[in-house]
């Protein structure tokens, strides 16, 4: 299935040329925008977003003010899990385009001063991957079976799974195969869907293959990789039982025999050497769910990856005490390994924060719309807080429009695989994956080229008022707030990677911190309460999530659920 570039005489897309925005450590304070390809822009009207659609919208992302674009998977895939089941790591799925489209997208992005980060899925492949299909066809004697986790079952006739591990999507983490002679065969491990068999990273061929895949895309010009399930590739020796009847509740709280094993770090040390061979500071970003931020820091030691997602921050609720605690722990944990802290509020796997913050505290999977006005107010404030912190920030497509989660999708249109498996993940991730609105008053709101045309998930009628077109030029819109915030962040010397956070005294329910530079100081004030709070004005207002901040003499009124930026 591998597609080859037709014009082999063309040089690979080059990384961004050295300039003021490409200095050493660009990733230390980069603002990185996640594109979910099937929901971003549809160029051909089939209802599915694609690479040419993304390419056509790159100027929008440049003008928004982001530094890099992270693309969720667009590889050849049966799409059992929205592309996270990869059949060919060197091919583009036809629904998204071709390798030539990927090449053109990378080149255009670099011309616009944007970097491109692509998803890499090394924990598991699709069950349609050539290796796995051959392993099934050739039977128990196939040497390819050692590239996955095939095991005989327990019980008198091998009718029971090899251990008690559960799939993240629900049900057992094992599926039994059928031998070529149609008799019951061995079982194979899949921590996610049955269509996603886990690789065995103790097999040298697996490690060799992924080093080759890294070089393939680096030669294409990508600037880095976001590594899916970065904590999952290495399993504990012997694949021991866990012994708990509620394993999913332990995830993220305990070290599990299939997650966050120390052996993963040897893999990343090998990958770092490859990344360092290429010019332009190519990076690796870990999606690593670990029990503590301190363990997350292990993935970003000097000879491993460059960034790791800060899921502890993503899970924090809109509460001053909780936010300050997770900010302090995050900064303290990354400081010893000299890695930037990352900050993120939404992604393709969690309920959008404009909806989460409109509900009572309840984790990152919410099924009710909550208070829309409150949720948006808090989401805007949370964004300014995040962008004021030291390190790198991740934005999820559509959050700059203030999009809520679509919590009322009919069951018959849902496509999240965990929705169809009992006792697994919530299964409602489709709500944050609805195609985003660009223009017009009729669905698909510019997502596709034809008014009234299809979109793979239905869009709410009220989204016409939230489109890029509708919000552009409106000083009170969320889109213009994001544009202003990213421009101020880029212009303010005290923001970005450098200056530490210095906490200042502030009333209960509020946060105030200062960041200093040789050119001046910056102060951020946050009111997480439902009432206005009066404070001493620390300087001149730069930006407010509430639209404005009332300043009278030496006093300032912080609106409810708001963040204000100040220049001192």
LUMLO-231013 format. One record per residue (C-alpha): residue in one letter; z, x, y. Coordinates in pm, whole numbers, padded with zeros to 5 digits, always signed. Layout:
REM LUMLO-231013
aZXY;...
***
This chain:
REM LUMLO-231013
x+00000+00000+00000;x+00026+00299+00231;x-00206+00266+00530;x-00365+00578+00679;x-00463+00633+01040;x-00839+00600+01052;x-00894+00864+01319;x-00736+01174+01171;x-00869+01390+01453;x-00627+01235+01703;x-00306+01430+01757;x+00021+01256+01681;x+00186+01075+01968;x+00385+01330+02162;x+00746+01281+02268;x+00812+01214+02634;x+00740+01512+02854;x+01035+01688+03011;x+01135+01532+03344;x+01441+01406+03524;x+01496+01134+03264;x+01436+01363+02968;x+01705+01621+03024;x+01928+01749+02748;x+02121+01474+02578;x+01915+01177+02700;x+02078+00971+02425;x+02429+01031+02558;x+02398+00759+02821;x+02076+00581+02723;x+02038+00205+02749;x+01857+00106+02430;x+01691-00234+02391;x+01664-00385+02043;x+01338-00563+01964;x+01336-00796+01664;x+00959-00782+01606;x+00905-01126+01455;x+01075-01292+01756;x+00963-01086+02055;x+00595-01149+02128;x+00313-01300+01918;x-00030-01165+02012;x-00251-01366+01776;x-00095-01712+01775;x+00020-01720+01413;x+00379-01791+01515;x+00506-01446+01415;x+00576-01166+01661;x+00384-00844+01604;x+00331-00486+01723;x+00042-00566+01963;x+00268-00831+02117;x+00546-00577+02166;x+00297-00329+02310;x+00180-00586+02568;x+00539-00640+02687;x+00638-00273+02723;x+00591-00282+03104;x+00851-00560+03116;x+01101-00337+02935;x+01024-00044+03163;x+01079-00264+03469;x+01399-00404+03320;x+01531-00049+03337;x+01600+00049+02976;x+01550+00401+02840;x+01448+00335+02481;x+01331+00057+02251;x+01467+00016+01900;x+01236-00173+01665;x+01381-00362+01370;x+01177-00318+01047;x+00803-00373+01057;x+00725-00200+00725;x+00527-00353+00437;x+00767-00601+00280;x+00779-00929+00084;x+01019-01042+00362;x+01297-01156+00130;x+01539-01033+00398;x+01327-01027+00714;x+01182-00684+00639;x+01501-00512+00527;x+01348-00517+00179;x+01086-00243+00215;x+00801-00211-00034;x+00625+00079+00143;x+00800+00294+00403;x+00472+00443+00532;x+00287+00116+00588;x+00304-00160+00848;x+00326-00511+00711;x+00001-00697+00791;x+00199-00974+00963;x+00297-00716+01227;x-00029-00520+01249;x-00141-00177+01127;x-00044+00188+01153;x-00296+00216+01435;x-00101-00053+01621;x+00221+00143+01567;x+00053+00459+01691;x-00075+00282+02003;x+00266+00129+02072;x+00439+00469+02052;x+00181+00627+02282;x+00202+00349+02539;x+00581+00359+02538;x+00582+00732+02606;x+00332+00688+02888;x+00573+00437+03043;x+00871+00672+03004;x+01022+00476+02714;x+01135+00621+02383;x+01086+00448+02048;x+01353+00429+01777;x+01259+00272+01444;x+01471+00123+01172;x+01510+00315+00847;x+01641+00137+00536;x+01760+00403+00287;x+02029+00217+00093;x+01788-00006-00095;x+01420-00089-00135;x+01233-00407-00215;x+01212-00504-00580;x+00836-00487-00520;x+00854-00114-00439;x+00628+00086-00671;x+00920+00282-00815;x+01117-00027-00911;x+00818-00209-01054;x+00732+00091-01272;x+01094+00117-01385;x+01077-00245-01504;x+00739-00208-01672;x+00829+00114-01853;x+01161-00014-01984;x+01493+00161-02049;x+01331+00498-02123;x+01163+00519-01781;x+01279+00821-01576;x+01230+00608-01264;x+01533+00402-01362;x+01755+00689-01252;x+01625+00640-00896;x+01815+00310-00891;x+02143+00199-01052;x+02047+00056-01392;x+02343+00004-01625;x+02407-00169-01959;x+02619-00481-01929;x+02966-00541-02063;x+03051-00787-02340;x+02937-00808-02701;x+02570-00841-02611;x+02575-00685-02264;x+02586-01032-02112;x+02840-00942-01839;x+02776-00736-01524;x+02867-00364-01545;x+03149-00407-01290;x+03305-00667-01061;x+03123-00578-00738;x+03006-00866-00522;x+02691-00887-00313;x+02735-00895+00065;x+02513-01204+00053;x+02735-01371-00207;x+02751-01378-00585;x+02755-01076-00818;x+02600-00748-00703;x+02415-00718-01034;x+02108-00885-01182;x+02004-00854-01544;x+01651-00740-01628;x+01420-00835-01909;x+01281-00561-02131;x+00903-00526-02182;x+00945-00699-02520;x+01112-00997-02344;x+01461-00921-02478;x+01757-00913-02233;x+01785-00570-02074;x+02003-00360-01847;x+02146-00474-01516;x+02061-00328-01174;x+02280-00300-00865;x+02198-00476-00538;x+02466-00484-00271;x+02253-00734-00081;x+01989-00974-00221;x+01858-00939-00579;x+01525-00849-00418;x+01695-00538-00269;x+01789-00294-00549;x+02009-00006-00437;x+01874+00348-00457;x+02068+00609-00655;x+02114+00888-00403;x+02237+01127-00673;x+01874+01146-00788;x+01692+01434-00615;x+01366+01240-00595;x+01527+00982-00370;x+01650+01247-00126;x+01311+01420-00131;x+01128+01094-00062;x+01335+01008+00242;x+01301+01353+00392;x+00926+01299+00361;x+00951+00953+00522;x+01146+01102+00813;x+00874+01359+00873;x+00599+01095+00847;x+00739+00893+01136;x+00850+01196+01338;x+00494+01323+01313;x+00383+00983+01443;x+00596+01051+01750;x+00901+00830+01708;x+01206+00949+01898;x+01467+00855+01643;x+01591+00632+01363;x+01848+00358+01345;x+01980+00393+00990;x+02052+00062+00821;x+02367+00048+00606;x+02426+00414+00686;x+02764+00393+00514;x+02627+00260+00186;x+02403+00510+00012;x+02667+00696-00192;x+02876+00511-00451;x+03205+00623-00604;x+03162+00813-00934;x+03161+00581-01232;x+03111+00269-01018;x+03473+00156-01068;x+03591-00204-01050;x+03755-00319-00728;x+03987-00572-00887;x+03999-00807-00589;x+03883-01165-00602;x+03800-01170-00232;x+03601-00852-00178;x+03406-00977+00123;x+03728-01014+00319;x+03801-00645+00261;x+03473-00525+00416;x+03534-00333+00734;x+03906-00314+00660;x+03925-00089+00354;x+03724+00195+00206;x+03526+00036-00075;x+03377+00224-00375;x+03029+00138-00250;x+03078+00194+00126;x+03182+00484+00350;x+03206+00741+00071;x+03239+01100+00191;x+02917+01201+00013;x+02700+01028+00273;x+02773+01307+00519;x+02587+01565+00312;x+02276+01345+00346;x+02305+01333+00723;x+02357+01705+00756;x+02024+01752+00578;x+01858+01494+00801;x+01995+01653+01118;x+01816+01977+01032;x+01488+01787+01014;x+01550+01606+01343;x+01632+01935+01513;x+01299+02086+01402;x+01111+01847+01633;x+01091+01876+02013;x+01220+01614+02252;x+01565+01558+02103;x+01489+01314+01821;x+01801+01126+01719;x+01972+00945+01432;x+02186+00635+01491;x+02423+00513+01221;x+02481+00147+01144;x+02810+00229+00976;x+03069-00042+00914;x+03392+00151+00863;x+03760+00052+00860;x+03834+00245+01181;x+03655+00398+01478;x+03800+00731+01364;x+03603+00709+01040;x+03293+00608+01234;x+03330+00935+01427;x+03267+01127+01104;x+02902+01018+01118;x+02845+01180+01458;x+02992+01524+01407;x+02790+01806+01561;x+02576+01868+01252;x+02522+01504+01155;x+02389+01203+01349;x+02384+01152+01725;x+02522+00800+01766;x+02700+00533+01565;x+02733+00167+01648;x+03073+00063+01775;x+03133-00256+01579;x+03500-00265+01670;x+03395-00318+02033;x+03140-00583+01937;x+03411-00775+01756;x+03659-00771+02046;x+03722-01104+02218;x+03719-01168+02593;x+04077-01058+02654;x+04192-00780+02885;x+04452-00632+02649;x+04219-00632+02348;x+03932-00486+02547;x+04137-00205+02695;x+04274-00115+02353;x+03933-00094+02185;x+03787+00100+02480;x+04068+00356+02463;x+04046+00392+02084;x+03668+00426+02100;x+03672+00697+02365;x+03961+00881+02202;x+03787+00880+01862;x+03456+01019+01984;x+03600+01284+02212;x+03702+01530+01934;x+03348+01532+01790;x+03184+01546+02135;x+02974+01239+02063;x+02896+00957+02305;x+03065+00625+02253;x+02825+00336+02206;x+02876-00016+02329;x+02707-00333+02204;x+02770-00705+02244;x+02493-00867+02038;x+02237-00787+01769;x+02023-00961+01506;x+02316-01009+01266;x+02580-01173+01489;x+02611-01481+01707;x+02494-01404+02061;x+02785-01320+02287;x+02693-01595+02535;x+02792-01836+02256;x+03079-01635+02103;x+03261-01619+02436;x+03218-01993+02486;x+03424-02059+02173;x+03779-01980+02074;x+03828-01640+01906;x+03661-01658+01567;x+03486-01336+01476;x+03118-01264+01521;x+02976-01560+01327;x+03013-01888+01519;x+02864-02221+01414;x+02937-02430+01725;x+02776-02412+02072;x+03111-02409+02252;x+03137-02421+02630;x+02796-02304+02751;x+02899-02247+03113;x+03208-02049+03018;x+03018-01849+02756;x+02745-01744+02999;x+02997-01658+03271;x+03190-01434+03034;x+02873-01286+02884;x+02753-01175+03228;x+03092-01023+03304;x+03111-00852+02964;x+02770-00695+03024;x+02877-00537+03353;x+03194-00408+03187;x+02992-00256+02901;x+02738-00091+03133;x+03020+00065+03338;x+03169+00251+03041;x+03088+00612+02947;x+02824+00652+02680;x+02522+00462+02556;x+02470+00084+02564;x+02262-00137+02335;x+02102-00461+02450;x+01964-00725+02213;x+01641-00896+02312;x+01699-01214+02508;x+02054-01138+02614;x+01914-01041+02955;x+01801-01405+02979;x+02149-01533+02894;x+02017-01694+02576;x+02274-01878+02364;x+02268-01890+01987;x+02073-02184+01849;x+02349-02341+01643;x+02169-02666+01552;x+01869-02536+01359;x+01782-02779+01077;x+01862-02644+00733;x+01500-02677+00625;x+01379-02419+00880;x+01644-02156+00811;x+01530-01832+00649;x+01843-01615+00635;x+01873-01522+00264;x+02252-01539+00275;x+02224-01907+00376;x+02096-01982+00027;x+02368-01793-00162;x+02717-01930-00197;x+03027-01743-00077;x+02827-01475+00101;x+02775-01397+00466;x+02788-01695+00696;x+02412-01739+00656;x+02355-01856+01012;x+02192-01542+01153;x+01872-01734+01227;x+02042-01871+01538;x+02020-01536+01716;x+01666-01468+01589;x+01482-01758+01753;x+01174-01629+01944;x+01250-01558+02308;x+01087-01752+02597;x+00852-01578+02839;x+00682-01844+03050;x+00565-02202+03081;x+00726-02539+03023;x+00608-02601+02668;x+00703-02424+02345;x+00647-02151+02242;x+00709-02061+02610;x+00468-01768+02617;x+00597-01620+02292;x+00250-01693+02154;x-00079-01716+02344;x-00130-02093+02307;x+00085-02369+02462;x+00203-02592+02183;x+00135-02318+01930;x+00365-02227+01643;x+00675-02010+01630;x+00841-01913+01304;x+01169-02069+01420;x+01175-02365+01665;x+01286-02304+02023;x+01512-02546+02215;x+01349-02750+02492;x+01604-02625+02748;x+01479-02268+02702;x+01195-02339+02947;x+01456-02291+03220;x+01565-01958+03071;x+01223-01791+03043;x+01139-01458+03204;x+00904-01641+03441;x+01167-01899+03541;x+01435-01637+03611;x+01226-01371+03783;x+01298-01366+04156;x+01605-01589+04130;x+01893-01375+04262;x+02145-01584+04069;x+01969-01552+03733;x+02099-01348+03444;x+01770-01157+03424;x+01799-01037+03783;x+02163-00944+03721;x+02053-00719+03434;x+01775-00565+03641;x+02016-00493+03926;x+02287-00360+03696;x+02051-00118+03520;x+01914+00004+03853;x+02265+00064+03991;x+02372+00234+03667;x+02081+00473+03692;x+02146+00546+04060;x+02525+00588+04048;x+02623+00949+03965;x+02967+00841+03838;x+02812+00619+03571;x+02639+00719+03250;x+02770+00985+03014;x+02981+01203+03235;x+03298+01087+03405;x+03596+00967+03205;x+03768+00632+03253;x+04082+00640+03466;x+04278+00317+03436;x+04432+00176+03754;x+04712-00077+03789;x+04591-00437+03804;x+04733-00788+03757;x+04785-00936+03412;x+04461-01050+03252;x+04254-00805+03452;x+04121-00452+03405;x+04052-00192+03671;x+03921+00157+03609;x+03770+00437+03815;x+03505+00693+03728;x+03466+00998+03950;x+03182+01238+04023;x+03123+01515+04275;x+02916+01271+04480;x+03171+00991+04487;x+03371+00741+04286;x+03296+00413+04116;x+03545+00136+04034;x+03505-00155+03795;x+03730-00462+03815;x+03734-00725+03543;x+03904-01064+03546;x+03924-01213+03197;x+04134-01512+03307;x+04018-01864+03386;x+04150-01845+03745;x+04059-01636+04052;x+04278-01330+04104;x+04343-01150+04434;x+04349-00769+04430;x+04330-00480+04674;x+03963-00416+04748;x+03889-00065+04615;x+03570-00008+04812;x+03232-00160+04886;x+03091-00421+04647;x+02787-00297+04457;x+02738-00591+04221;x+02925-00893+04086;x+02861-01091+03771;x+02972-01399+03964;x+02698-01346+04221;x+02937-01239+04496;x+03295-01121+04549;x+03493-01247+04847;x+03642-00960+05047;x+03873-01024+05343;x+04018-00717+05506;x+04185-00514+05233;x+04194-00802+04983;x+03931-00918+04734;x+03917-01230+04522;x+03793-01174+04167;x+03639-01496+04039;x+03739-01630+03699;x+03568-01451+03409;x+03393-01199+03629;x+03328-00827+03670;x+03270-00650+04001;x+03133-00301+04060;x+03257-00108+04362;x+03149+00210+04536;x+03438+00412+04674;
***
